[in-house]
């Protein structure tokens, strides 16, 4: 399951880079959404990082 998530993340980053290089007009409106959603995105990333760190801490105590 972990490998699938990494593969999806790499695919999304690759597609974004390709769109920025070849079709920046398609991403013109998307950046406005990202600016508006930056707060929830940062909060979500913090929750993911906290969850991952708790997971590794529990693995170390076992």
ZIVENTA-V832018 format. One record per residue. N is the residue number from 0. SS is DSSP state (~ for helix, > for strand, _ for the rest). D_CENTER is the distance of its C-alpha to the mean C-alpha in whole Angstrom. Layout:
n->N ss->SS d_center->D_CENTER
n->N ss->SS d_center->D_CENTER
This chain:
n->0 ss->_ d_center->16
n->1 ss->~ d_center->14
n->2 ss->~ d_center->15
n->3 ss->~ d_center->14
n->4 ss->~ d_center->10
n->5 ss->~ d_center->10
n->6 ss->~ d_center->12
n->7 ss->~ d_center->10
n->8 ss->~ d_center->7
n->9 ss->~ d_center->9
n->10 ss->~ d_center->11
n->11 ss->~ d_center->9
n->12 ss->~ d_center->9
n->13 ss->~ d_center->12
n->14 ss->~ d_center->13
n->15 ss->~ d_center->12
n->16 ss->~ d_center->14
n->17 ss->~ d_center->17
n->18 ss->~ d_center->17
n->19 ss->~ d_center->17
n->20 ss->~ d_center->20
n->21 ss->~ d_center->22
n->22 ss->_ d_center->21
n->23 ss->_ d_center->20
n->24 ss->_ d_center->22
n->25 ss->_ d_center->20
n->26 ss->_ d_center->17
n->27 ss->_ d_center->19
n->28 ss->_ d_center->19
n->29 ss->~ d_center->15
n->30 ss->~ d_center->15
n->31 ss->~ d_center->17
n->32 ss->~ d_center->15
n->33 ss->~ d_center->12
n->34 ss->~ d_center->15
n->35 ss->~ d_center->16
n->36 ss->_ d_center->13
n->37 ss->~ d_center->12
n->38 ss->~ d_center->14
n->39 ss->~ d_center->12
n->40 ss->~ d_center->8
n->41 ss->~ d_center->10
n->42 ss->~ d_center->12
n->43 ss->~ d_center->9
n->44 ss->~ d_center->8
n->45 ss->~ d_center->11
n->46 ss->~ d_center->12
n->47 ss->~ d_center->10
n->48 ss->~ d_center->11
n->49 ss->~ d_center->15
n->50 ss->~ d_center->15
n->51 ss->~ d_center->14
n->52 ss->~ d_center->17
n->53 ss->~ d_center->19
n->54 ss->~ d_center->19
n->55 ss->~ d_center->20
n->56 ss->~ d_center->23
n->57 ss->~ d_center->24
n->58 ss->~ d_center->24
n->59 ss->~ d_center->26
n->60 ss->~ d_center->28
n->61 ss->_ d_center->29
